[in-house]
Amino acid sequence: MTAMSRILILSAVASLASTPAFAANIAAGQQLYSMHCAACHGPRGEGVVPEAPKFRMGERLEQPDMVLMQSVKSGKKTMPPFFGILQDAQILDVLAFVRTLR
């Protein structure tokens, strides 16, 4: 590997390292939760519809965000799918808010 190749690789790695990571917006998540989720899951995550997880009790929150995101997108049992309704970043915002309900 030439010196120029090393410099280019190090430069690429440095630019990736300096890119800010996605940070969830809990306030936006709260608004989206109120609009799309609270009717079934309750305003404080207590679960008002049968089979709706009780987020306040930590139900289902042991799962990673990517697993929960897929559940939100595809829907499960009585939950409607949100694919095409909420973008991935919005779902992650909602999940960040839901995790504050415990």
Backbone bond lengths (Angstrom), bond angles and torsions (degrees), N, CA, C in turn:
res aa  C-N    CA-C-N  psi(-1)  N-CA   C-N-CA  omega(-1)  CA-C   N-CA-C  phi
1 M - - - 1.439 - - 1.526 107.34 -
2 T 1.299 114.59 133.95 1.462 119.42 -178.94 1.524 110.44 -81.24
3 A 1.308 114.79 164.52 1.465 120.29 178.74 1.532 110.18 -61.92
4 M 1.327 115.94 -38.32 1.466 120.10 179.87 1.535 110.49 -64.74
5 S 1.321 118.11 -39.49 1.468 122.23 178.07 1.516 110.42 -62.50
6 R 1.333 115.80 -43.14 1.467 119.75 178.98 1.515 111.21 -62.31
7 I 1.319 116.51 -41.74 1.459 121.06 179.99 1.527 110.18 -63.19
8 L 1.333 116.76 -43.03 1.465 120.23 179.26 1.527 111.71 -64.29
9 I 1.323 116.99 -41.45 1.458 121.02 179.01 1.520 110.46 -65.36
10 L 1.334 116.46 -46.65 1.468 119.74 179.09 1.523 111.58 -62.60
11 S 1.314 116.55 -36.94 1.457 120.91 178.32 1.530 110.55 -65.20
12 A 1.324 116.89 -42.79 1.467 121.08 178.63 1.525 110.95 -63.84
13 V 1.323 116.89 -44.15 1.464 121.16 179.19 1.526 110.27 -63.37
14 A 1.301 117.24 -42.22 1.470 121.11 -179.84 1.523 110.92 -64.29
15 S 1.328 117.47 -38.59 1.468 118.95 -179.97 1.521 110.83 -69.12
16 L 1.327 118.18 -35.48 1.457 120.95 176.42 1.523 111.23 -67.96
17 A 1.294 116.44 -39.66 1.468 120.98 -178.93 1.523 111.31 -66.51
18 S 1.328 117.37 -27.98 1.456 119.87 -178.05 1.520 112.87 -88.84
19 T 1.345 117.87 -5.28 1.447 121.27 178.05 1.530 108.91 -72.29
20 P 1.338 117.62 127.66 1.462 118.46 -178.54 1.523 110.88 -66.34
21 A 1.312 116.14 141.71 1.455 121.88 178.13 1.523 108.60 -80.28
22 F 1.316 116.05 157.59 1.456 120.79 177.44 1.525 108.70 -66.02
23 A 1.295 115.84 129.60 1.462 120.88 175.64 1.522 107.09 -117.30
24 A 1.306 116.28 126.21 1.458 121.04 -178.37 1.526 110.53 -65.41
25 N 1.306 115.40 145.58 1.455 122.65 179.06 1.531 107.23 -104.83
26 I 1.318 116.56 99.88 1.463 121.67 -175.08 1.530 111.19 -65.24
27 A 1.330 117.91 -36.53 1.470 120.42 179.90 1.529 110.19 -65.43
28 A 1.314 117.33 -42.84 1.469 120.72 176.95 1.531 109.43 -65.36
29 G 1.335 116.47 -38.94 1.458 120.82 177.74 1.518 111.91 -61.41
30 Q 1.326 116.81 -38.46 1.463 121.14 178.67 1.526 110.72 -64.26
31 Q 1.322 116.74 -42.78 1.469 120.72 178.45 1.530 110.92 -63.26
32 L 1.336 116.33 -45.73 1.459 120.34 179.57 1.528 111.00 -64.78
33 Y 1.323 117.03 -40.22 1.461 121.81 177.56 1.531 109.61 -59.96
34 S 1.318 117.54 -44.91 1.462 121.56 179.78 1.528 110.88 -61.04
35 M 1.310 116.57 -39.32 1.464 121.60 -178.14 1.529 112.91 -74.42
36 H 1.331 117.20 -41.91 1.460 120.89 -168.28 1.534 115.39 -111.39
37 C 1.317 118.18 -20.13 1.468 120.27 -167.98 1.516 114.94 -120.65
38 A 1.319 117.03 -32.72 1.467 121.28 -170.47 1.525 113.53 -61.58
39 A 1.323 118.23 -29.61 1.466 120.16 -178.73 1.526 111.49 -59.50
40 C 1.317 117.39 -35.17 1.474 121.36 -179.20 1.528 113.06 -101.07
41 H 1.324 115.97 -38.78 1.463 120.20 -175.30 1.530 112.77 -92.23
42 G 1.347 116.48 -7.43 1.455 120.75 -179.79 1.511 111.90 85.11
43 P 1.328 117.27 148.67 1.464 120.88 -177.49 1.526 113.59 -62.30
44 R 1.326 116.88 -26.30 1.468 120.66 179.44 1.529 111.51 -115.03
45 G 1.342 115.64 18.08 1.456 119.68 176.34 1.508 114.86 77.13
46 E 1.350 116.91 21.99 1.463 119.54 -177.57 1.523 113.19 -81.85
47 G 1.336 118.27 -9.05 1.463 121.90 178.42 1.511 111.30 71.70
48 V 1.331 117.96 101.59 1.461 120.97 -176.57 1.527 112.72 -104.48
49 V 1.308 117.99 -20.72 1.457 122.78 178.15 1.527 107.82 -98.40
50 P 1.347 117.34 137.51 1.467 118.65 177.63 1.532 111.08 -52.57
51 E 1.290 116.35 139.87 1.464 125.63 -179.28 1.527 114.45 75.32
52 A 1.334 118.23 -5.18 1.469 119.87 175.82 1.523 107.99 -74.54
53 P 1.331 117.29 128.15 1.470 118.92 179.33 1.531 111.65 -58.31
54 K 1.292 115.01 143.46 1.465 121.77 176.70 1.529 107.48 -94.09
55 F 1.317 115.17 92.00 1.465 120.54 -176.97 1.523 111.35 -62.47
56 R 1.310 116.29 -32.16 1.466 120.28 178.97 1.533 110.67 -58.95
57 M 1.341 116.26 -30.29 1.458 122.04 179.33 1.538 111.18 -91.36
58 G 1.329 116.66 0.75 1.457 120.33 179.37 1.513 114.49 84.75
59 E 1.345 117.50 7.25 1.462 119.87 -178.56 1.523 111.26 -60.46
60 R 1.305 115.69 130.04 1.466 126.71 178.57 1.522 114.21 71.72
61 L 1.311 117.93 -7.40 1.464 119.90 -174.96 1.522 113.01 -79.33
62 E 1.326 117.72 -1.29 1.463 120.05 174.65 1.531 110.58 -79.32
63 Q 1.322 116.76 -11.49 1.458 121.26 179.42 1.525 110.40 -79.71
64 P 1.342 116.89 148.70 1.466 120.18 177.90 1.534 111.46 -65.69
65 D 1.308 116.21 155.39 1.463 121.78 -179.58 1.525 112.43 -54.47
66 M 1.321 118.08 -40.04 1.464 119.87 -176.99 1.525 111.40 -65.96
67 V 1.315 117.95 -33.95 1.469 121.60 176.75 1.524 109.52 -69.85
68 L 1.322 116.25 -45.13 1.460 120.34 178.70 1.525 111.21 -64.76
69 M 1.327 117.22 -38.31 1.453 120.87 178.53 1.523 110.20 -60.49
70 Q 1.315 116.97 -42.58 1.461 120.35 179.09 1.523 110.84 -63.76
71 S 1.321 117.19 -37.90 1.470 120.82 177.06 1.523 111.03 -63.66
72 V 1.328 116.42 -42.10 1.462 120.61 178.96 1.529 109.95 -64.64
73 K 1.314 116.67 -43.05 1.459 120.32 -178.48 1.527 112.60 -66.09
74 S 1.322 116.94 -40.85 1.465 120.03 -174.44 1.528 113.16 -93.03
75 G 1.319 117.79 -20.13 1.452 120.76 -176.35 1.518 109.99 77.77
76 K 1.298 116.15 156.45 1.465 121.71 178.59 1.508 108.36 -148.62
77 K 1.324 115.65 134.20 1.471 122.40 178.42 1.525 110.13 50.50
78 T 1.328 118.41 -112.51 1.468 120.84 -176.56 1.529 113.01 -86.65
79 M 1.323 117.18 -6.78 1.469 119.90 -179.39 1.527 110.04 -81.38
80 P 1.329 116.60 128.64 1.467 118.83 177.68 1.525 110.88 -73.09
81 P 1.325 117.43 155.08 1.470 119.63 176.17 1.531 110.41 -75.11
82 F 1.316 115.28 142.99 1.460 120.90 178.07 1.521 111.93 -108.80
83 F 1.335 117.28 12.05 1.462 121.25 175.55 1.524 108.15 -61.48
84 G 1.326 116.47 127.21 1.456 121.10 -179.04 1.520 113.54 85.77
85 I 1.324 117.08 -10.80 1.464 120.90 178.17 1.526 109.48 -99.60
86 L 1.331 115.62 -46.94 1.466 121.33 177.67 1.523 109.28 -115.22
87 Q 1.306 116.31 138.29 1.461 121.39 175.09 1.521 109.05 -79.03
88 D 1.333 116.21 161.54 1.468 120.67 -178.36 1.524 112.07 -54.32
89 A 1.328 117.51 -44.72 1.472 120.49 -179.17 1.527 110.70 -62.72
90 Q 1.321 117.60 -36.81 1.459 120.55 178.30 1.525 110.95 -67.30
91 I 1.325 116.48 -40.63 1.465 120.04 177.87 1.528 109.96 -62.51
92 L 1.318 116.81 -41.23 1.466 119.96 178.18 1.524 111.11 -65.34
93 D 1.325 117.23 -34.36 1.464 120.59 175.08 1.536 110.03 -63.19
94 V 1.334 116.34 -44.78 1.468 120.58 178.68 1.525 110.21 -61.86
95 L 1.321 116.58 -44.56 1.465 119.93 179.88 1.521 111.65 -62.35
96 A 1.315 116.78 -38.16 1.468 120.07 177.39 1.529 110.01 -62.95
97 F 1.332 116.59 -41.49 1.458 119.77 177.26 1.521 111.09 -65.45
98 V 1.327 117.39 -45.86 1.467 121.74 -178.71 1.514 110.83 -57.17
99 R 1.318 117.29 -37.09 1.466 120.88 -179.87 1.528 111.79 -67.23
100 T 1.341 117.88 -17.64 1.471 120.34 176.99 1.523 112.31 -83.03
101 L 1.319 117.84 -9.38 1.458 121.13 -175.74 1.528 113.09 -77.77
102 R 1.313 117.85 -14.92 1.471 120.72 -178.40 1.498 110.94 -71.48
